[in-house]
């Protein structure tokens, strides 16, 4: 009978069932997506390993089954492009995954996303770097994401390059023989656990709230059933059947939403990450768990809700003043959560692994504590509210009559914000452990280019300096000299550059071409004693006038060779300063006129490039020039900080998940708001018929949302801060409140509610018409 009421009870019945199904379906879709994420990450990892072309130091000889693979990866704007130059050495050479045949010289096969980019107007600069003809596309099996930019390019003459030294490998098969294992850092494991719990809790809260849509009308209908002879137990079974029908329909809609979202996921990129739809296959066991848990939860929630309602033949007693909610058992939930987390306080990274069950259980109980405490807080506060404008009084009276419904609407927001605050505190507290300062001074230079063999420093620097968007280049030849040829000889670092560049690494008394300087680190310079010792060791050759020093040029010859250089009489003293890389270099500084040409093979060229940041794509102009100089050496783009890869991926996962949860929050809140307005249609029409202004009613609806959400966000802040402090103590990290994150999370929560309220105003205005009083 309950199922028949849901689907054959006229317009009221199926609208109520549809609203419930949409609310439950949105939650089910996100649950299915979450259960599919581990598989998606695993497939990405497997495909990355399957196309690995590293020979891991094996001394492999040319054969009919070998392939030369050159690393031609590059960067366009802020996106990495994976590239390889391929030269098969025999008919049995291995094909890369996803490639049907080797591209000829001058041709390349590209990923669909790269093909689209190259053919677009935005890809004009990139086409200069990749001018090869596109001969085909890489299939899905050779890519890790639908938006990945990748190419394979035909090449010849790779054997003449320095194999295993210039980004060129000889392989006889693709794949990683030693698949990488996940990092077992307990703090990172804790982060993953908490992220999953925090993202899934709001979903569970929304599903249980959606199962109670239309509760007041349902209870009045059950009273009518009592009047025609049904007993209390029968009415509860009928209500459970109706909830079951709505949740099963929600499962069907949720599966549809998931399949639609699965296809959409293949066409979007979030925070630089993309997947193919085939990656998003939920674990069958987890999908079955969702299919069983959601209807069971809907029935259970309905039965629990009816425990506090007396349904009599002539009405529902809930419309009278309800009994005050008890506080004591609501406090037990967060206290029990803290009790589960307390044994792991202070363990940190060195105290062993965190117990996954205690962590998950403790965080869940703390967040469930929000849903238990919020109805009591809303009831206690609104009971003391009173005088004010008409819109205020209408809102307060409505909240006093149904504070539980109002609390249920914002429970999900409160849980999401509480969890987000705790996670932001945890990430902010542990960030220093996984993010380090690179030391690069990006105000003096932003890119670094290595001069390849066969190119001179001066010619390379000149070509880069002439590049569009380059303001300044600082070019250095770097090497070492010894004061003898034996094992006990002392050594010193040598830097060869013009006067302009040398002034970036030392304070010079005066400088002109032909000068020689001995650079010393001033006492007290550097960040620590160990730093000073490292730089002082570079100048442990005294470099006296007339002293003979030796440049090692063995790299350019098959046997050990050296070039003798005599320190000139007019050697000058210089004081070392931090160079653009943040390093204080000691040793000997030479201008080009003082450097012996025979020693050129004993030094290596490095060029620091300062770009014009006001010019869009300035860095890509530099990359284009660098690709012409050496296609196998990607210019290094400097950053001030760098993060642990897995830490960064966890944080990215949090942002992606939070975006999905916020979308669910907004959609579910809107559905809930519309359901509430639909139930009050006759009341709103009656108020309008009696002369109440529409502006007053609109403000009353806003107050009805604003009061509980304010209380919910305050509670969420307290619980979130508490959970954040406990998690920081568990990781043995100094407790520090990240106030900007706290304020931003609460602001996002408030913003979602404001947007939902604004979207619900047009339906509200349509409901406030006198014809809403018409009934049958």
Secondary structure, DSSP 8 states (H G I E B T S, - for coil): -HHHHHHHSHHHHHHHHHHHHHHHHHHHHHHHHHHHHHHHHHHHHHHHHHT----TT------TT-EEEEE--EEETTEEEEEEEEEESSTT----TT-SS---BTEEEE-HHHHHHHHSGGGHHHHHH--SEEEEE--GGG-SSTT--EEEEE---GGGS-BTTSSEEEESS-S-SS-------HHHHHHHHHHHHHHHHHHHHHHHHHTTTTHHHHHHHHHHHHHTT--HHHHHHHHHHHHHHHHHHHHHHHHHHHHHHHHHHTT--BTTB---GGG----HHHHHHHHHHHHHHHHHHHHHHHHT--EETTEEGGGS------SHHHHHHHHHHHHHHHTTTT-TTTS----HHHHHHHHHHHHHHHHHHHHHHHHHHHTT---S-HHHHHHHHHHHH-HHHHHHHHHHHHHHHHHHHHHHHHHHHHHHHHEEE----TTT-SEEEE--TT--HHHHHHHHHTSTTEEEEEEEEEEEEESSSSTT--EEEEEE--HHHHTTTEE-S---TT-EEEEE--TT-SSSHHHHHHHHTTB-S---TT-EEEEE-GGGSSS--EEEEE--TT-EEEEE-B-TTS-B--EEEE-GGGS-GGGGGGEEEEEEEEE-TTSTTHHHHHHHHHHHH-TT---EE--SEEE-HHHHHHHHHHHHHHHHHHHHHHHHHHHHHHHHHHHTHHHHHHHHHTT--HHHHHHHHHHHHHHHHHHHHHHHHHHHHHHHHHHHHHTT------HHHHHHHHHHHHHHHHHHHHHHHHHHHHH-SGGGG---
